[in-house]
Amino acid sequence: MSKQTFKIFSCRLEWLILFTVLVVQPAKAQDIPKFDLFVNRLRPAKTIQEAKPPQATRKIRQLSQIEPVITSAQMLLVQSPTPNNLPNQGSEVVLVTGVKANPTNQGVEIILQTTKGQQLQVINRSIGNSFIADVPNAQLRLLSGEAFTFRSTKPIAGITEITVSNFDASTIRVTVIGEASVPAVELSDSPDEGLIFSVASAASTQNRTPPAPGSQQTQPEQPTAQDDQPIELVVTGEQDTRYNAPDASTATKTDTPLRDIPGSIQVIPQEVIRDQGAISVREAVRNVSGVTYSSSFGNRGESFTVRGFGAEPFLNGFRGEGFSRTQEESANIDRIEILKGPASILYGRVDPSGIINRVTKKPLFDPFYELNFTAGSYSFYRPTLDFAGPLNDEKTLAYRLNIAYEDAGSFRDRVQTERFFFAPSFTYQLGKNTSLNLDVSYLRDARPIDRGLVVLSDNKVPNIPIGRYLGDPTRQEKFTQTLAALYLDHRFNPNLSLRSLFRYTASTESGPGATLQIFGDTEDDRTFELGNSIGDQYYETYSWQNDLTAKVKTGAIQHTVLLGLELTRQQSFFSARDRSAGFIDVFNPNYNFTFGEFDPLRTGNDVTETFGIYLQDQITLLDNLKLLVGGRFDTYHYESTTNDVANAPDNADAFTPRVGIVYQPIQQVSLYTSYSQSFTPNSGRSISNQPFDPQRGTGYEVGVKTELLNGRLSSTLAYYDTKLKNVLTDDLDNPGYSLQVGEQRSRGIEFDIAGEILPGWKVIASYANTNAEITKDNTFAIGNRLNNVPRNGGSLWTTYTLQTGSLKGLGVGFGAFFVGERAGDLENSFVLPSYTRLDAALYYQKDNLRIGLNFKNLSDIRYFEGSQGRVQVIPGAPFIVQGTISYSF
């Protein structure tokens, strides 16, 4: 990046920070509400005479009794708590396993259930009509480990909303919003119950603040508690329903708030997936900047690019390893985390784009049952089941069971899909500090190979029906996927923990297919060659990961050290017989195929073994200054046989570093910069029979993260520059051989924002400007764009749900998804045109019943999702209506 470019970017960055500060805090001192700030230890040292029985509940000062100490914007920035007043960040994080709301004569009590309430501290303040209390070193977590959010809308007179949620990985935030003024809240703790927030109703506080002389006052509504009516709330045990997530384990393999990570990581929570009616991963990840769907491998799987390069699929932190032979199932997916940029330090051999990690649902220790049925256009039918709960009276053993069946047609002529998914999961609490989790899943899928449409000599897709299938849809490929994963978590003490993970996967692919030849061409601009292959493929993987996490101090500096070790072994086998299936006329297809004789049987067998060891240190230099450093060393061994003839083995090793820093000028803003590397092995030999070095990726990134509206809305703005070296290109002097002189580069700006603007109004949006091109090559022209990467892309999805009234629970959603034009291949011989797809949703939830309608591609545009070459252009679906009914109990 040139000095001039850096100067311009820095200037824009400063303006963005200034704008954020102005949004978070009004500029005029007289417009700033009085800001009350204090720190109370719930159990300060007492004299013997002051001591009370253990069962006693101790009162803490009301908010109204605290003198306001901040009266200007300048003071607001400098009178935040000093590090000495803050809790010890290295101390044990207290788990709050439930939240209860109890009616009282004065209003309502909100109880944070924990047996360690005496260890907690509270930092509270008021902003406008809101009382806000942060509880550091605490987390809302069910016994199963899942985060949740408590929300009560208009529980009593004078209170608009009460929420209890995870502000970040080690802070609980309690927010009480008053209708006309700051609510009266008293804090107390009880050894038997936990931390208690007593919220007074408008009726009980009316005498505290008499009306001004001459003003009129109406009789306030009586509190719900006095009417003996149940308080309306989101009950304990429900998962967090926000559009933005406070933390993600993919970036650091530790529970680190996203604002403390020097990199861009985006999370697509279950709420977004549900509201959009997303069945596949491709429908979910379009909400994230810089992520583009590129290929389906003939309607078998899903491939994506992130920041211009291919993104590796992961499941719960494990690589796909050949496991993903067909479209991934979403029935047991809790959220999707996308880590951008080189990530080899934690995940080994990956492209410099990053990874797409799917995180599955976990067992629950409270009963939960949900039934779903989805039906849609083109004979789409999909029932699913999600059951969870304890398996013994002691609640030390819990389960979760996800089942899905899908029978679907397609807008592609005569293309039919059938799949069945079965995924039980179990958690066993071996003790207070040890848990064991077992995940098992089985997927069976059948569908025809579908390579899509073709490109003619004018470098355009012919004007034929978007649903025309160019192959034999009666011949289906059959897939199976089996997985078993065992997770052992043990906490030696509050500062030392171990996680050991073992996973076994097996997948098969078999069956005949008559499809377009991958490297086929046409002489008359209308007929294309078809091929037929009959064979079997088998993949088997063993993976073992170990992560030891320690929290230590060196003087005043806090360290979170991660030491990891990973071993994998993958073996695959295939056998196939190929033959010609004649030709097909794309304008007037004839599906009576003429098959030729089979070629000789082809067989292959290969084994891949890897070993990696990594060390990472997250260093808190100051409360607002954090450093991340780490490195990883990997070894790679690959050997294969073709038709029982052994090929020369490939061996590689690589060291990949990572360093990043985060500075937070104010709590709501994080400035970060990072440097990281990646590696991916190259296969084959040069003309001198020497193995190739691995491809090496190098990424630089700077950015700013903000948290607005008390953490309800979060955003990330990033600039990155990533380079991939050691790319194989043709050896022009020795046809059939390669040289390692290629280079590719991607630079761009990305922006993501997600959260809740107002109660009931949620949004997730993104924009990306990506310049991905070839910078060195012997085969393709310098400056050619990388395929399937749009220069510009963006998305917007927003929903609003009525919070009160007879139609409470009725919601609407609208989305617009823009993808710019993309090169269809590295030669840039054709271009996929840009498109904007519009979606909408209408849903209604009443108690345990939810009904939703999703309208996809409202304007029924003709568009193409991606390309794998001139005979593999993937058409997008036309207008589709999809309805879902869900019932939980």
N, C-alpha and C positions, 0 to 999 in steps of 0.2 A: 504494500500500500504506500503510495507516494506521500511526501510530507504535506503537499497541498490537499490531497484527498483526506488525510488524517485530520488536518486542521479543520476542514469543512465538517467532517463527521463529528469531531469534538465539539464544534460550535453548536451543531444540531442537538447533540447529546445534552449540552448545558441548558439549551432552551427547553428540552423535554423534561429535565429534572426540575427546572423552575416552574414549568407548567404543572407538573405533578404536585409540587409543594403548594402551589396556589389552589389546586383542586382540593387537596387534603385539608389545608388550613386557609380560611378566608384572609384576604390581604389586609383589611382594615381592622384595627384593634377593636373599634367599637362594635364590629359585627361578630366578634368572637365571643361565644358564650363563656361564662365563668367556668374555669377548668379546675376541678378539685382533684388533687393527687396526693395520695399518702400510701404508706406501706405499713401493714399491720402484721405482726406475727401472731398467729392464732393462740399460741401458748407461750407467752413470755414468762420469765422466771417469777415465781410467786414466793411470798413469805409463808411461813407455816400457818400464820393466822389467816392468810388469804386462801389457803388450799381448800378445795371442795371435793366432795366424793367424786369418784370417777364417772358416775352417771350424769353428773351435772352438766348443763349446757351453759356456756359462758357467752354473755352478750358482748358485742363489739360495737363501737360507735356508729351511729347512723350517719348517712352521707350528709344530712342537713346540719350535723354538729361539727363538721370539718370546715375550717376557714378556707375560702378560696385563695390560692396562692399565685395564680397566673392571670394576668389581665391584659396581656398584649401578645401579639404574634412573636415578637422577639423573645419574650420570656418563655413562650411555649416551646421554642426550639432548644433552650438551654437549661430548663429546669426539669428535664426528664430524670428518672432515678439514676443515681450514680451506681457504679458497679458494686460498691459496698452495701447498698441497700437492696440489691437484687439477690435472689436465692442463688445458692451454689449450683452452677450448671452441671457440675460433675456428680451431684448427688442422685440418689435413686429416683427414677420417674415413678410417681404414685399412680396406680391404675384406678380409675373410677369406672366401676363395672355396671352402673345403672344410674338413672335419674328418675326421681319420683316427684309428683306434684300433689301436695296435701292441702285441702281447703282449711282455712282458719277463720276465726271471727273477724280478723283484721284484713284478710285477703287470701294469700296463698303462700305456702312454703315450697321452695324448690330445693330438693335434697340431692346432693352429689354423693352417691353411696360409695363409701370406702372405709376400710378399717384403719386407715392411716391418715385420717383428717388432721390429726395433731401435727403432722409433718409439713402441712401445706401453709403457704403464705398467700396473701391476696394483695394485688395492686389494682385499685379501682379509681374511677374518675367519672366525670359526666361531660357529655358533649351534646349540646342542644337539649332535646328531651330524652336523651338516652343515658341510662346508667350502665357503665361497662366495667366489668371486673375480670382481670386476667389472673389465672391461677398457674404460676410457673411450676415446672417439674411435675406435671400431671398430664394424663391422657385419658380420653374417653375410649375405653376398649371393653368389648364383651369378653367373657372368659375364653371365647374361641379366638380372640385376637382381632376381631373386626371392629373398625371404628364405626361410630354412629353419631347421630345428631338428635337433640331434643328440641322440639319447637311447640309452643303453645300460642295460638292466635286469639287475642281478646279474652283471656281467661277470667278477668275480673274488670270491674268498672275502672276506667281511667288508664288501663294498660293496653297498649296496642299489640304487643308481642313480647314473648320471652323466649330466648334461644340459648341453648348450651351446646357448644361445638368445639372441635379441635381447631384452635387458631394455627398451630403448627405442631411439629412432632413432639414438643414437650411443654405445651401451654394450652390450657382450657380457657375459653372465653365465654363469659356469661353476659348477655345483653338483655336489658329490660328497657323497653321503649314506652314512654308515657304519651298519652294523647295530647296533653296541654302543657305539661311541665315534667321536670325530672322526677321519676318515681322515688318514693321513700322506701329504702331497702336497709334491712338490718342483717348483719352477718354474725353467724355463730357456728360452733362446731360441737359435735356430740360423738363420743367414742362408739356408741351403739349404732349411729346412723351415718354420720359423715359430716360433710360441710353443708351448712344450711343458709339459704338466702330467703329471708322473710320479706315478701313484697306486700305492701299495704295498698288497699283499694282506694279509689277516689273518695268513697264515703267515709273511710276511717281517717283520712288525712285532711278533710275539708276545714277542720278547725285549726290546723297548723298554719295555714296561709289564708287569712281573712281577705275577702274581696275588697277592692279599692272603694273608697266612698263614692256613692252615687252609681256604682255599677250594679247590674242585674245578675242574679245568680239563680239558676234552675236547680231543682232538687236532683242530685246525681242518682244514677241508676244504682240499685242495691247490688252488692257484690254477689257473684254467683254462689259463693260458699254459703251465704245466708239463706239463699233460696233452696239449698240442698240439691242443687243441680250439678251433674258431673262437669268437671272442667274439660274443655275440649283441647286436646293436645296430640302431638305425635308421640306415641308411646316408646318407652325404652326398648332397645333391641332392634329398631329399624336402622338400616344403613344410612350413612350420610347421603343426603339427596341434593347436595350442591353440585353446580356445574364446574366449580374449581376445586382442586384438591390441595390441601396444605403441604403434603409430603408425598414422596415416592421412593421406593427402595431401589429402583433400577439404576439411578445415577451413581450411588455410592455404596449400595448394599448395606446401608445403615439407615436408621430412621432419622433423616435429616430434612428440615424444612426446605421447601423448594427455594425460598428466598436466600438460603445460605449456601446454595450450590452454584459454583462458577461455571455454569453452562445452561443450555436450553433443554429443558425436559418438559414435555406436555403430557397431560393425563386426560383421557376420555373416560369419565366415570359412567357407571351404570345408568344414571339418570338421563344422560344424553343419548345413550344407546337405546333406551326404552322410548323416550319421547320421539326420536326420529324413526322408530320402527326398523332399526338396523338389524338385519339378519346376518350379514357377512362382515368381515373385517374391513373390506374395501369401503363399505358405507359409513363406517365409524371414523376411519383415519382421515377422511376428506375434510374433517373439521380442523386439521392441524396444518399450519403453514409449511410449505416446502415438501409435503408428502404427496406423491402422485402414484396412482395405480398404473402399472405398466404392462403386465402380461398375465395371462391365465394358463399358459402352458397347455393350450388346447382344451380349455374348460376344465382343467384338472385342479389347479391351485390358484394362488394369488401371489403376485410379485409386485413389489413397490420400490420406488426410488425416493430417497430422502436427500435433499440438498444435491441432487444430480447423480448420486451413485446408488447402486442397489443396496437395499436394506435387508439385513438378516432377520428372519423370524425367530422369536424366542417364546418359550412358555415357562412361566414362573422362574425366569433366570436361566433356563436351559436352552441351548441351541436346538434348532429343528433337527439337524443331523440326519436328513433324509426321511425324517418322520412325516413331514408335511408333503404327502403325495397327492392330496386333494384339498378342496376348500375347507378351511378350518371351521370347526363347530363353535358356535357362540353361546350355546345353552348354559354352559357353566362358567362363562366369563364374567368376572366382576368389574374389571376395568382394563384399559389398554394404556400402557405407558410407552412413550416414544422418546428415547434418548438420542439427541442429535450430536453429530460430530464423531471423530475417532473415539472408539470405546474399547480398544484392545486391552487396556490395562485391567479391566474387570472381566472381559468376555472373550479374550483370545483372538482368533483369526476372524476378523470382521472388516468389511469395507469401511472407508472413512466417513460414510454417511451416518452411521449410528445403528440402532437396533429398534425393533418393534416388539415389545414384550407384553404378552397377554397374561394377566393375573387372574387365577381362577377363584371361584367362591369357596369359602371355608365352612367347616361344620359349625353349628351353633349349639349352645348349651340351653337355649330357650326354644320351645317348640315353634316351628314356622312351617307353614304349608301353603303352596301357591300352585294353581293350575292355570295354564294359558292355552288359548287356541287362536291361531292366526289363519285367516283365509284371505286370498287375494286374487288379482287378475291372473289369467292364464293357468287356471286350475291349480293354484297354490294352496296347499293345506299343511298346517304344521302345529300339532299339539305338543306342549312341553309340560314338564312336571318338575317342581323344585320343593323338596321336603327336607327338613332339618330338625334336630332336637337331641335331647340326651338319651342315652341307652341304658343308664342305670340310675338308681335313686340318689347316689352320691354326686351325680353330675360330674364324674371324672372321665366319662366316655361319651362322645357325641358323634353324630354323623351328619352327612349331607348327601342327598341323592338327586342328581339331575338326569332326566330322561327326555329325549326329543325324538320325534319321528317326522319325516318330511316326505311328502309326495307332491311333486311339483311339475307342472308343464313349463313352457318357456315361450317368449316371443319368437324364439328361433324355431322354425318349422319342425314339428314332430320330435323335438328334443325333450326327453322326459328324464327326471331325476328322482331317485328314491334313496333315502338315507335313514339310518337308525343310530342313535347315540345313547350310551349308558355310562354314567360316571358317578360311582359312589366315592365318598371321601370320609375318613374317620380321624378323630383326634382323641388321644388318650393322655390325660394329665397324670404322669407318673408320680408327680410330687409338686410341691409349691414352685419349684424352679426348673422342672423338666417336663417337656411335652413331646409326644410322638404323633406324627401325622402321616397318614397313608392315603395317597390319591391313586385311583384306578379309573381308567376310561377305555371304552371300546367304541369304535366307529366303523360302520359298514356303509359304503356309498357305491352307487351304480349310476353311470351317466355316459353318454357317447362323447368321443373326442370331437371337439368343435374348435377349429382354428380360426373361425370368423370369416372375414371377407378378404378380397384381393385388391391389388393396385394394378391398373393398366398402364399402357405405355405413355399416357398423358400424365402419369404420376398422380392419379386420383382414383378413389374408389368409385366403381361404376354406379350409375343411378339405377340400382336394383333394390327390391324390397329389403329392408333392414333385417328381416327375419329369415331370409333365404339361407338354408343350410347347404353347404357345399361338401357333402360327404354322405355316409350311410348311417342314419340315426338309429337303425335297428340293431346295430352292433355296438354294444356297450362295454366300457371298461369297468371293472369291478375293483374296489379298493377296500382294504381293511387297515385299521390302525389300533394298536393295543399299547397301553401305557400303564406303568406302575412306578410310583415315586414315593420314597420314604424320607421324611424330614424329622431330624432329631434336633430339638432346641434345648440347651441346658445353660442355666445361669449359675455360675460358680459363686458370684457375689454381685452386688449392684453394679460393679464396674468391669466385670469380666464375664463374657458369654461365648458359647460355641454353637455353631449351626453346622450340622453334617447332613448332606443331601445325597441320595442315591436314586438314580432313575434308570429304568429299562424301557426301551421302546422297540416295537416291531411293526413293520408295515409291509403290505403286499399290494401288488398291482398286476392284474391279469385280464385277459380277454382280447378279442379281435377288434380291429378298427379299420375303417376305410375312410381316409381323410386326405386333405391336400398335402402334397409333398412339401416338406419344409423348405427345400432349396429348388422347388419347382419353378418353371417359367412358362411363358406362353409365346407361341409364334404367330397366332392369328388374333391376339388381343381379346379372346373370349373363352378358349378352352384351356384347362389347366390339368396337369397330371395328378392322379390319385395314387396312393399307396395303401397297402394292407399289411399289417403286422400282427402276428399271433405270438404271444410269449408271456413270460412271467418275470416279475421283479420282486426281490425280497431285500429288506433293509432291517438291520438289527443294531441297536446301540446300547452301550453301557456308559453311564456318566456318573462321576463321583466328585462332589464339591465339599470343601471344608472351609469355613470362615470363622476365625477367632477374632472377636472384637474386644478391645480393652480401652477403658477410659482412665487416663492417668494425668497427673499434673507435674509440670516442671516449674516450680515457683508459682507464679501467677498465671501461667499459660496452660490452657486445657488442651489435651490431645484425645482424639478418638482414633485409635490405631486399628487397622484391619489387616490381618495376615491371612492369605488364602492360598489354597492348593486345589488344583483341578486335574482330573484324569478322565480321558474319554477313549473309547474304542468303538469304531463303527465298521461293520462288515456288510457288504451288499453282494447280491448275485443276480444275474439276469440271463435269460435265454430267449431267443427270438428267431422267427422265420419271416422273411419279408417277401412280398410279391407285388406286382403291379395290379392296380384295380382299374386301369383304363384312364379315360379323361372325362371331365365334366364341363359342360357349357354353362358359364355363369349367368347367361341371359336366358337360356332355355334348358334347364338341367334335366337329364334323363337318369333316373335312379335304378335302372337295370344295369348293374355293373358287370364288366367282363374281367374276370380275374385271370392272371397269368400263373405260371408255375412258381413254386416257392424257391427262393434262393437257399443255399446251404445254411444249416443251423449256426447261429452265432451265440457264443456264450462268453460270459465275463464274470470275474470275481475280483473284488478289491477290498483292502483293509486299510483303515486310517486310524492312527494312534496319535494322541496329543498329550502333552504334559505342560502344565502352567503353574507358576508360583508368583504371587503378587503381594505387594506391601503398599498400604495407603495410610496416610496420616492427615486427619482433618484437625487443623490447629486453630484454636481461638486465641489470637494474639491479644485482642481487646474485645469488649462486648460487641463492637460494631466493625471489627476487622478480622476476617477469617481467611486462612490459607489452606489449600488442599494440594498435597504433593504425593506422588506415588510412581511406581514402576512395576513392570511385569516382564518375566522371562518365559518364553514358550519354546517348546521343541515340537516338531511335526515329522511324522513318518508315514509314507504312503507307498503301498505296493499293490500291483494288480497283475492279473493274467487275462489274456484274450485268446479264446479258443485253445485253452490249456497251455498257452505259451506265456511264460513269465516276462513281464516288462521290467525295465530298470527301475528300481525304487527311487522315490523322491524323499529327500530329507531337507529340513530347514529349521532354523532357529532364529529368534528375534527378541530384542529387548524394546519395550515400548514405554516411554515415560508420559507423565501427565502432571501439569502444575496449573493452579488457578488461584485467584484471590478475589474476595468479596469485600467491598467496603459499603457500609450503610450510613450515609450522612444523617438520615433520620430513620426511624423504625420502619416506615412504610416504603422506603426506597433502597434498593440494593444495586450497586454498580459492580460489575464483574468483568474479568478478563481471564482467558485460559489458553493454554497450549497443550496439545496432545497428539499422539501418533497412533497409527494402526498398522496391521500387517495382514496380508492374505497370501498363502502359498501359490506359487506358479507350478504348473505341471509341464512335463515334456523335457526335451533336450535340445541344445543348440547343435549346429553343424559340427562342433568339436566334441560332441557328446558330454558336455558339461551341464549340470543341473542349473536351473534358473534361480536367481535370488527371489525372495518373496516380494510382492508388491508392497510399497510403503506409502502410507498416507500421512500427511501432516496437516493439522488444522489449527488456525488461530481464530479467536473469537472474542468480541467485546460486546457488552450488553448492559441493559438496565431492566430491573424487575420492580414492579410497584404493587402495593396492596392498598386498595382504596375501599371506602365505605366500611371501615372496621373489619377488613379482611374478607368481605363478601365478594369483592371483585379484584381479580389479580391479572397482571399483564406482563409480557416479556417482549422486549425489543432487542434484537441481536443483529450484529454484523459479523460475517464469518468469511474466511478465505481458506479453502481446502485444496490441497494438491495431492494427486496420486501419481507416483513414479513407478518405474520398472514394469510398465505395461507391455505385454508382448505384441509385436507387430511382425509383418511378413519380412522375411529375409529376401530381398529382391535379387540378390546374387545367387541364392540357393533356394529355388522354389521348393515348397514343402516344409521348409524350416522357418524358425522365428528368431527375431532379435529382441532384446530387452531394452528398447530405447524409447518406448512410448511414454507419453505423459498427458494427464488430463487435469483440468482445474475447474473448480466451482467457487464462485463468490456471490454473495448476495446479502439482502436485508430481509429479516422476517419479523412479523409482529403477531402476537397471539394475546387474546383477552377472553376471560371467561368468568362467570359468576352470576350474582344476583344483584340487580340494580336497585330494585325495590321489592318488598315482600310479594312474591308471586311472579315477578318479572325477571326472567333469567335469559342469559345470552352467552353464546360462545362464537367467536369470530376470529379470522386470521387473514393475513396478507403476506405474500412472498414475492420478492423479485430475485430471480436466480439466473446467473450467467454461468452456465456449465458448457465447457468447450474442450476440444482437443488442442493441446499446445505443442505436442511432438508426436509424429507418427510417420511410418513409411508407407502405409496403405491409404489412409484417409487424409483429406486436405486439412492443413492447419487452420484452426478457426471453426471447423465444423462443430455444430452443437451436439451435445450428447443426447441420445434418443430418449423420448418420452419425458423430457424435462421442459416444462413451459417457462418462458421468460417471466410471465406474470401469472399469478393465481391467487384466489382469495375465497373466503367463505363467510357466511353469516347465517346463524340460526338463533332464533329467539322465540320464547314462549311466555305466555301470561296465563296465570291461573287465578280465578276469582277466589278471594280469601274469606269473604263474608256473604251473607244473604242466602236466599233460597237456592241459588245456583252455585253455591260454594263448591269448589272442586271441578268446575267447568273450565277448560283451558283450550287455548289455540296456539298453534306454532307456525312459523314461516321460516323458510330458508332459501338462500341463493348461493349457488356454488359455481364459481367461475374458474375455468381452466384455459389458459392461453394456448396458442398454436404450438405444436411440438414436432420435432424432427422424428420421422418414422423409423429411421435407421441411422447408423453412424456415417454412412455415405451421404446422408441428407438428400437422398434421391426423391423423397416425397415428404409432405408435411400433413399432419393431422390438424384440421381447423380448430379454432377456439370455440368454446361453447359456454353458455350459462344455463344451468339447470335450476329450476324452481321447484321447491317442495313445500308441502303444508301439512298440518296435523290438526285434528280436533279430538279432544278426549274429555272424559268425565269420570271422576272418582268419587264414590260415595261409600264411606266406611271401608269394607274389604273388597268392594267391587270396582273394577276399572274397565272402561270401554274406550278404545282408541281407534281413530281412523287416520291413516297416513296416505297422502296423495303425492306421488313421486313423478317428477318430470311433468309438472302441471301444463306447460305449454307444448308438450309432445314434440320436442325438438329432435332432430336427427343428429346424433353425435357419436364420436368414437372415443372409447375409454383409454385405449393404448394400442401398442403395436409390437410385434416380435419380428417383423419383416414384411416384405411385399405380399406375402400370401398368408399373413396372420394378423389382420387388422380386427380389433375387437370392437364390435358395435355396442352402443349403450342401449339400455331398455327404453321403450317408449312410455307413454303415460300409463301408470299403474295405480290401482287402488288396493289398499291393504287394511284389513280390519282385525283388531285383536281384542279379545275379552279375557280378563284376568280376575281370578278370585283367590283371595288369601284367607287363611283361617288358622 
